Amino acid sequence: MSIPGKCFEVDSLAAAVHAALRHWGREVSYDYVAGLSGAAFSPALGTDQACAACFADSWDGARLEFMGHAVGFTVESSPQGDPAAYEGFLRRVKEAVEEGQVVLCEAWPCWGIVRRWHDDLSQLVLACPGALAQPCMVEHGCRFHVLRPAVPSLTEPEAFREAVRFGASVAAGEYRTDRRTFGGERYGAWLQQTAEPSFCPLCRPDGWRCAERLASRVVGSQLSAVRFLNRAHSLPAVRRNVGQFDAAARAYAAMALNLSPYAVGSGLGEIWKAPAKRERYLSAVAGTADLHRQAARGLARVASTF
């Protein structure tokens, strides 16, 4: 089993779930999964990362069960805080892999699907999104999630309503975890990091490639938000408030338009050396931060219509 997409364009958790659905013959788009997970509505910022472009910003598994209710799968997750229970769960994970079940692994720097089991977890073979600079690192204590196909327990309107409500809290930065923040903080960190000689303090002198990957990643999430919100046009409960949905989608589309000229392959390192082009770049990032606040307000209005 493979996971379509490149690591700097997709959220690895949403991409892994999408790959599982494809494996089961389910016709569900990546953008819909990203919307259900919340990844479409705001980039995550790792609280302990040295670079704002670090790939270890994929979403955690907090929304997995909801996603399962929405598109049809059950989740059995490894326990935390109990070493004996964890070891017992690893034995069940091994059996699940050997039976051909889908097992997600929350590794570093991204999520993957276990392709081959090894009792030495560092030797596990994972399927991950493409273009990773190095293989995913699996350590003892990494969380595993066994997914099994099931019948969805939510209708599409129910799932959509809950996803939009959660997305509004994510976009506003009201939702956060111990390891990640959301909302506009990513853009603030992005602008602050432009003071670094090559953007990334870890990747000199080619750190601007990190900034390009960051733009690609954020543009990908923004376009997923547009496609997810446009899907609402088919839902009867949304038709009376379609203008609100369109306004939020337009804000995300404008954000993507702002940043797409600075994505992978743009030659950002050279752009940065030209003062006028550098100012346009900084203006684009700052303007996207403003547009994100507009999008967050738009999503809040959309959520209030349900």
VOGU-3710 file (C-alpha; in Angstrom, 3 decimals, decimal comma):
1> msipgkcfev> 0,000/0,000/0,000  1,292/3,473/-0,867  0,346/6,973/0,293  -0,177/9,375/-2,633  1,192/12,894/-2,433  4,415/14,576/-1,400  5,310/15,289/2,208  5,476/19,029/1,566  2,023/19,127/-0,050  -0,240/16,925/2,084
11> dslaaavhaa> -1,008/16,386/5,741  0,430/12,943/6,372  -2,368/11,807/8,707  -5,117/12,800/6,274  -3,128/11,262/3,410  -2,690/7,996/5,321  -6,413/7,766/6,094  -7,197/8,564/2,469  -4,857/5,758/1,384  -6,639/3,357/3,743
21> lrhwgrevsy> -10,008/4,304/2,258  -8,671/3,723/-1,251  -7,327/0,353/-0,119  -10,831/-0,586/0,978  -12,352/0,645/-2,281  -13,946/3,739/-0,754  -14,343/6,702/-3,133  -13,566/9,576/-0,772  -11,327/12,490/-1,773  -8,209/13,540/0,117
31> dyvaglsgaa> -9,672/17,056/0,474  -12,756/15,692/2,219  -10,605/13,720/4,661  -8,437/16,807/5,296  -11,578/18,809/6,016  -12,898/16,208/8,435  -9,569/16,097/10,288  -9,275/19,884/10,543  -5,989/19,939/8,618  -7,587/21,896/5,762
41> fspalgtdqa> -8,447/24,892/7,894  -5,194/25,848/9,562  -1,545/24,871/9,343  -0,195/23,368/12,547  2,889/24,806/14,239  4,990/22,495/16,390  5,633/24,098/19,772  9,122/22,624/20,058  10,336/22,890/16,456  13,352/24,993/15,457
51> caacfadswd> 11,890/25,723/12,012  8,373/26,805/11,099  8,598/24,544/8,054  9,329/21,367/9,985  7,304/18,410/8,691  6,669/17,206/12,240  3,566/19,383/12,236  1,071/16,844/10,968  -2,021/16,459/13,018  -2,209/14,112/15,967
61> garlefmgha> -4,743/11,304/16,243  -7,316/13,214/18,274  -9,780/13,315/15,352  -9,290/9,750/14,150  -12,403/8,355/15,805  -14,562/11,166/14,430  -13,123/10,565/10,968  -13,976/6,884/11,362  -17,575/7,708/12,280  -17,785/9,995/9,235
71> vgftvesspq> -16,289/7,802/6,504  -16,534/4,329/8,002  -13,793/2,702/10,025  -13,062/1,729/13,605  -9,894/2,682/15,470  -7,962/0,696/18,056  -5,126/2,827/19,429  -2,097/1,934/21,514  -2,470/2,778/25,219  -0,367/5,467/26,842
81> gdpaayegfl> 1,225/5,475/30,271  1,099/1,694/30,808  4,215/-0,136/29,502  2,716/-3,607/29,964  -0,452/-2,668/28,099  1,654/-1,112/25,323  3,658/-4,313/24,888  0,460/-6,327/24,730  -0,925/-3,958/22,123  2,218/-4,350/19,997
91> rrvkeaveeg> 1,487/-8,066/19,757  -1,993/-7,261/18,438  -0,480/-4,756/16,005  1,867/-7,438/14,681  -1,088/-9,779/14,132  -3,048/-7,023/12,409  -0,177/-6,247/10,027  0,284/-9,938/9,201  -3,476/-10,214/8,561  -3,322/-7,336/6,092
101> qvvlceawpc> -5,078/-4,773/8,293  -4,286/-1,066/7,958  -2,029/0,082/10,800  -1,083/3,742/11,091  2,090/4,756/12,907  2,633/8,221/14,346  6,346/8,316/13,531  8,814/11,134/12,870  8,753/13,249/10,793  5,313/12,147/9,613
111> wgivrrwhdd> 2,599/9,520/9,804  2,965/6,283/7,870  1,246/2,951/7,237  3,056/-0,168/8,432  3,992/-2,298/5,417  6,147/-4,929/7,118  6,439/-5,764/10,801  9,668/-6,127/12,750  9,901/-6,731/16,495  12,650/-4,105/16,547
121> lsqlvlacpg> 10,450/-1,077/15,918  13,342/0,911/14,476  13,370/-1,604/11,600  9,695/-1,249/10,701  8,970/-0,528/7,050  6,434/2,263/6,595  4,649/3,664/3,577  4,857/7,469/3,787  4,106/10,407/1,489  6,826/10,879/-1,114
131> alaqpcmveh> 9,847/13,218/-1,221  10,957/12,657/2,373  14,624/13,500/2,833  15,026/10,502/5,155  12,981/7,443/6,150  10,493/7,802/8,983  11,981/7,043/12,386  9,979/4,670/14,576  10,879/4,381/18,251  9,529/2,343/21,115
141> gcrfhvlrpa> 6,595/4,296/22,465  5,377/5,556/19,096  1,612/5,348/18,840  -0,052/2,824/16,541  -3,659/2,814/15,355  -5,327/-0,243/13,815  -8,044/0,755/11,352  -10,768/-1,615/10,213  -13,519/-0,804/7,701  -17,000/-0,276/9,118
151> vpsltepeaf> -20,296/1,375/8,247  -20,300/5,167/8,833  -22,324/6,138/11,886  -22,777/9,759/10,773  -24,619/11,049/7,733  -22,674/13,376/5,447  -24,589/16,487/6,667  -23,872/15,501/10,283  -20,192/14,920/9,571  -19,910/18,133/7,573
161> reavrfgasv> -21,551/20,202/10,306  -19,219/18,877/12,994  -16,169/19,294/10,745  -17,002/22,945/10,049  -17,560/23,677/13,724  -14,229/22,107/14,611  -12,558/23,813/11,654  -13,763/27,187/12,891  -12,135/26,621/16,290  -8,936/25,470/14,590
171> aageyrtdrr> -8,800/28,442/12,238  -9,337/30,830/15,145  -6,506/29,234/17,127  -8,882/28,222/19,918  -7,934/24,571/19,546  -4,406/23,544/20,564  -2,538/20,566/21,949  0,592/20,150/24,037  2,715/19,839/20,902  0,907/21,985/18,324
181> tfggerygaw> -0,778/25,340/17,953  -3,079/26,467/15,154  -4,695/29,601/13,785  -2,442/32,443/12,658  0,583/31,576/14,783  2,237/29,756/11,898  2,309/32,954/9,849  3,820/34,942/12,708  6,578/32,349/13,092  7,048/32,366/9,322
191> lqqtaepsfc> 7,600/36,138/9,217  9,842/36,077/12,263  12,036/33,443/10,672  12,711/35,591/7,615  15,250/37,381/9,834  17,427/34,256/9,552  20,103/34,554/6,809  18,714/31,510/4,987  15,329/31,156/6,722  15,956/27,787/8,372
201> plcrpdgwrc> 18,564/27,787/11,154  19,175/24,059/10,594  19,587/23,949/6,818  22,081/26,669/5,972  22,886/27,678/3,295  19,865/26,116/1,558  17,284/26,986/4,197  15,100/28,799/1,696  14,065/25,416/0,390  12,305/24,977/3,727
211> aerlasrvvg> 10,404/28,209/3,110  9,370/26,934/-0,320  8,148/23,656/1,152  6,255/25,600/3,808  4,456/27,618/1,132  3,596/24,432/-0,774  2,245/22,800/2,368  0,113/25,766/3,378  -1,219/26,287/-0,160  -2,190/22,623/-0,266
221> sqlsavrfln> -4,201/22,935/2,946  -5,876/26,145/1,746  -6,984/24,545/-1,513  -8,341/21,581/0,446  -10,414/24,042/2,490  -11,805/25,554/-0,724  -12,764/22,160/-2,122  -14,231/20,984/1,169  -16,398/24,103/1,541  -17,492/23,932/-2,103
231> rahslpavrr> -18,720/20,405/-1,445  -21,335/21,975/0,842  -23,311/23,165/-2,170  -24,761/19,663/-2,478  -26,141/19,683/1,080  -29,745/20,911/1,446  -29,125/22,471/4,871  -26,420/24,698/3,399  -28,248/26,142/0,401  -29,936/28,887/2,403
241> nvgqfdaaar> -26,541/30,083/3,658  -24,478/29,408/0,558  -23,164/32,996/0,528  -21,433/32,464/3,864  -19,749/29,305/2,619  -18,658/30,989/-0,590  -17,147/33,918/1,340  -15,059/31,574/3,493  -13,976/29,580/0,428  -12,962/32,789/-1,379
251> ayaamalnls> -10,770/33,814/1,567  -8,927/30,480/1,464  -8,592/30,715/-2,332  -7,087/34,199/-2,015  -4,586/32,888/0,541  -3,473/30,166/-1,857  -3,163/32,684/-4,691  -0,945/34,871/-2,498  1,511/32,122/-1,608  1,584/29,862/-4,662
261> pyavgsglge> 4,281/31,966/-6,422  6,650/31,073/-3,562  6,102/27,308/-3,457  8,605/24,573/-4,309  10,537/25,424/-7,463  10,043/29,192/-7,187  13,706/29,954/-6,589  12,936/31,796/-3,379  16,600/32,095/-2,433  17,171/34,278/-5,498
271> iwkapakrer> 13,934/36,182/-4,959  15,144/37,081/-1,480  18,293/38,696/-2,866  16,263/41,246/-4,901  14,914/43,973/-2,556  11,705/44,649/-4,505  10,894/40,953/-4,855  11,736/40,375/-1,190  9,253/43,073/-0,178  6,556/41,478/-2,321
281> ylsavagtad> 7,253/38,137/-0,642  7,002/39,591/2,854  3,819/41,416/1,850  2,341/38,161/0,534  2,992/36,306/3,795  1,697/39,182/5,932  -1,344/39,544/3,673  -2,047/35,838/3,973  -2,033/36,187/7,754  -4,697/38,892/7,418
291> lhrqaargla> -6,706/36,743/5,029  -6,481/33,843/7,473  -8,137/35,990/10,123  -10,883/36,805/7,611  -11,292/33,119/6,811  -11,499/32,270/10,507  -14,250/34,843/11,005  -16,030/33,504/7,930  -15,871/29,944/9,233  -17,255/31,096/12,579
301> rvastf> -20,219/32,610/10,752  -20,658/29,432/8,725  -20,556/27,301/11,889  -23,219/29,477/13,483  -25,652/28,735/10,639  -26,010/25,061/11,610
//
